Amino acid sequence: MTNDYEAYLVPSISEWRELTHLFEYATNLS
């Protein structure tokens, strides 16, 4: 189960990083 958990966790972190960049970009626009 550890491998399955990591396989799910890693993409989640990358997605959160993209969302964070988008949020910062939107904040800079306003």
C-alpha distance matrix in Angstrom:
0.0 3.8 5.5 5.1 6.1 8.6 9.8 10.6 12.0 14.3 16.2 16.6 18.3 20.5 21.5 22.4 24.5 26.3 27.0 28.3 30.6 31.8 32.5 34.4 36.3 37.4 38.4 40.5 42.3 43.4
3.8 0.0 3.8 5.5 5.0 6.1 8.5 9.9 10.2 12.0 14.6 15.2 16.2 18.4 20.0 20.6 22.3 24.5 25.4 26.3 28.5 30.2 30.8 32.4 34.4 35.7 36.6 38.5 40.5 41.7
5.5 3.8 0.0 3.8 5.4 5.1 6.0 8.6 9.7 10.6 12.8 14.2 15.4 17.0 18.6 20.0 21.4 23.2 24.5 25.7 27.5 29.1 30.2 31.7 33.4 34.9 36.1 37.8 39.6 41.2
5.1 5.5 3.8 0.0 3.8 5.5 5.0 6.3 8.6 10.2 11.6 12.6 14.6 16.2 17.2 18.7 20.6 22.0 23.0 24.6 26.6 27.7 28.8 30.7 32.3 33.4 34.8 36.8 38.3 39.7
6.1 5.0 5.4 3.8 0.0 3.8 5.4 5.1 6.0 8.6 10.5 10.6 12.3 14.6 15.5 16.3 18.4 20.3 20.9 22.2 24.5 25.8 26.5 28.4 30.3 31.3 32.3 34.5 36.2 37.4
8.6 6.1 5.1 5.5 3.8 0.0 3.8 5.2 4.8 5.9 8.7 9.6 10.4 12.3 14.1 15.0 16.4 18.5 19.7 20.7 22.6 24.3 25.3 26.7 28.6 30.0 31.0 32.8 34.7 36.2
9.8 8.5 6.0 5.0 5.4 3.8 0.0 3.8 5.7 5.8 7.0 9.0 10.6 11.6 13.0 14.8 16.3 17.6 19.0 20.6 22.2 23.5 24.9 26.6 28.0 29.4 30.9 32.6 34.2 35.8
10.6 9.9 8.6 6.3 5.1 5.2 3.8 0.0 3.8 5.8 5.9 6.4 9.0 10.6 11.0 12.5 14.7 16.0 16.7 18.5 20.6 21.5 22.6 24.6 26.2 27.2 28.6 30.6 32.1 33.5
12.0 10.2 9.7 8.6 6.0 4.8 5.7 3.8 0.0 3.8 5.7 5.1 6.3 8.9 9.9 10.5 12.5 14.5 15.2 16.3 18.6 20.0 20.7 22.4 24.4 25.6 26.6 28.6 30.4 31.7
14.3 12.0 10.6 10.2 8.6 5.9 5.8 5.8 3.8 0.0 3.8 5.3 5.2 6.5 8.7 10.0 10.9 12.8 14.4 15.4 17.0 18.8 20.0 21.3 22.9 24.6 25.8 27.3 29.2 30.9
16.2 14.6 12.8 11.6 10.5 8.7 7.0 5.9 5.7 3.8 0.0 3.8 5.4 5.1 6.1 8.6 9.8 10.6 12.3 14.1 15.4 16.6 18.2 20.0 21.1 22.6 24.2 25.8 27.2 29.1
16.6 15.2 14.2 12.6 10.6 9.6 9.0 6.4 5.1 5.3 3.8 0.0 3.8 5.5 5.0 6.1 8.6 9.9 10.4 12.1 14.3 15.2 16.2 18.2 19.8 20.9 22.2 24.2 25.7 27.1
18.3 16.2 15.4 14.6 12.3 10.4 10.6 9.0 6.3 5.2 5.4 3.8 0.0 3.8 5.4 5.0 6.2 8.7 9.8 10.4 12.4 14.3 15.1 16.4 18.3 19.8 20.8 22.5 24.4 25.9
20.5 18.4 17.0 16.2 14.6 12.3 11.6 10.6 8.9 6.5 5.1 5.5 3.8 0.0 3.8 5.4 5.1 6.4 8.7 9.8 10.7 12.5 14.2 15.4 16.6 18.5 19.9 21.2 22.9 24.9
21.5 20.0 18.6 17.2 15.5 14.1 13.0 11.0 9.9 8.7 6.1 5.0 5.4 3.8 0.0 3.8 5.3 5.1 6.2 8.6 9.9 10.6 12.2 14.3 15.3 16.5 18.3 20.0 21.3 23.0
22.4 20.6 20.0 18.7 16.3 15.0 14.8 12.5 10.5 10.0 8.6 6.1 5.0 5.4 3.8 0.0 3.8 5.4 5.0 6.0 8.6 9.7 10.3 12.1 14.0 15.1 16.2 18.2 19.9 21.2
24.5 22.3 21.4 20.6 18.4 16.4 16.3 14.7 12.5 10.9 9.8 8.6 6.2 5.1 5.3 3.8 0.0 3.8 5.4 5.0 6.2 8.6 9.8 10.5 12.3 14.2 15.2 16.5 18.5 20.3
26.3 24.5 23.2 22.0 20.3 18.5 17.6 16.0 14.5 12.8 10.6 9.9 8.7 6.4 5.1 5.4 3.8 0.0 3.8 5.4 5.1 6.2 8.6 9.9 10.5 12.3 14.2 15.4 16.7 18.8
27.0 25.4 24.5 23.0 20.9 19.7 19.0 16.7 15.2 14.4 12.3 10.4 9.8 8.7 6.2 5.0 5.4 3.8 0.0 3.8 5.5 5.1 6.1 8.6 9.7 10.5 12.1 14.2 15.4 16.9
28.3 26.3 25.7 24.6 22.2 20.7 20.6 18.5 16.3 15.4 14.1 12.1 10.4 9.8 8.6 6.0 5.0 5.4 3.8 0.0 3.8 5.4 5.0 6.1 8.5 9.8 10.4 12.3 14.3 15.6
30.6 28.5 27.5 26.6 24.5 22.6 22.2 20.6 18.6 17.0 15.4 14.3 12.4 10.7 9.9 8.6 6.2 5.1 5.5 3.8 0.0 3.8 5.4 5.1 6.1 8.6 9.8 10.5 12.4 14.6
31.8 30.2 29.1 27.7 25.8 24.3 23.5 21.5 20.0 18.8 16.6 15.2 14.3 12.5 10.6 9.7 8.6 6.2 5.1 5.4 3.8 0.0 3.8 5.5 5.0 6.1 8.5 9.9 10.7 12.8
32.5 30.8 30.2 28.8 26.5 25.3 24.9 22.6 20.7 20.0 18.2 16.2 15.1 14.2 12.2 10.3 9.8 8.6 6.1 5.0 5.4 3.8 0.0 3.8 5.4 5.1 6.1 8.6 10.0 11.0
34.4 32.4 31.7 30.7 28.4 26.7 26.6 24.6 22.4 21.3 20.0 18.2 16.4 15.4 14.3 12.1 10.5 9.9 8.6 6.1 5.1 5.5 3.8 0.0 3.8 5.5 5.0 6.2 8.7 10.1
36.3 34.4 33.4 32.3 30.3 28.6 28.0 26.2 24.4 22.9 21.1 19.8 18.3 16.6 15.3 14.0 12.3 10.5 9.7 8.5 6.1 5.0 5.4 3.8 0.0 3.8 5.4 5.2 6.4 9.0
37.4 35.7 34.9 33.4 31.3 30.0 29.4 27.2 25.6 24.6 22.6 20.9 19.8 18.5 16.5 15.1 14.2 12.3 10.5 9.8 8.6 6.1 5.1 5.5 3.8 0.0 3.8 5.4 5.1 6.7
38.4 36.6 36.1 34.8 32.3 31.0 30.9 28.6 26.6 25.8 24.2 22.2 20.8 19.9 18.3 16.2 15.2 14.2 12.1 10.4 9.8 8.5 6.1 5.0 5.4 3.8 0.0 3.8 5.4 5.4
40.5 38.5 37.8 36.8 34.5 32.8 32.6 30.6 28.6 27.3 25.8 24.2 22.5 21.2 20.0 18.2 16.5 15.4 14.2 12.3 10.5 9.9 8.6 6.2 5.2 5.4 3.8 0.0 3.8 5.4
42.3 40.5 39.6 38.3 36.2 34.7 34.2 32.1 30.4 29.2 27.2 25.7 24.4 22.9 21.3 19.9 18.5 16.7 15.4 14.3 12.4 10.7 10.0 8.7 6.4 5.1 5.4 3.8 0.0 3.8
43.4 41.7 41.2 39.7 37.4 36.2 35.8 33.5 31.7 30.9 29.1 27.1 25.9 24.9 23.0 21.2 20.3 18.8 16.9 15.6 14.6 12.8 11.0 10.1 9.0 6.7 5.4 5.4 3.8 0.0
